[in-house]
Amino acid sequence: MLAAFILGTAQAAERLVGPPLPGCYRVNGLYTDGPRQVVTAMCNDAKGSALVLASDRASGRTLWKRDVRATPVLTDVGRGHGAVTLYSVISGAITRQEDWLLRLGDGAVLRHGNFTTEAIVGDHALLIDRDEAPPSAAFLVDGSRLTGEVRSIAANTTLTRTFPISARLSCGLPQVIGADQPGGIGTNVQQYTVKGNTLTVPRVDRCGKFNTTFQWATVPLPKPTQTGF
């Protein structure tokens, strides 16, 4: 997270197009995406005011602007794919992270909250849920679950929330008992890897370890494949 924050701050070396930011706001991070410049800015006031905006690079005109909170950090996911992704670090009794997925064209907030935008392929965005600290989500108790969604950026609709992790027929036992040990995962981050269109979920049943693999950008999802380690 610290490295991402440093990266986001370093991006401010790119020149801000258009008029100065309003009031107390100062550039926190920025980058160019086609004809638009995307900027995050902080006010450093008691409310933790911050914003994200997009400007037309040719005219400097502000195309849209959205209020966020605390310390916003731009991420790479979505660049060149019609989306803006960032997270904001919110400090209090417990420091937490709130993620944002916005449509680049008009700044529409497609989702914000406790999730991670893992990848975008075409119009489809893969969003995987996180849990609060201390963790309490259902996926922490039942390792056969992966919770999240595939969302359309253009339509701002959920295409699927179903990532079925079924028991292996070759195991002969119906219950997948969770990763690492019976009783859950023991972290507020789900276990998975994403590479392009491929979502791989490692799991453990009573026969041992195995992977369940989804081609997540194809909706409805094709039947997943399973392989042993």
Salt bridges, closest charged atoms under 4 A:
ASP76 OD1 - ARG79 NH1 3.37
GLU98 OE2 - HIS112 ND1 3.73
ASP99 OD1 - ARG130 NH1 2.92
ASP106 OD2 - ARG103 NH2 2.93
ASP129 OD1 - ARG111 NH2 2.81
GLU149 OE2 - ARG111 NH1 2.79
GLU149 OE1 - ARG151 NH1 2.98
ASP205 OD1 - ARG168 NH2 2.65
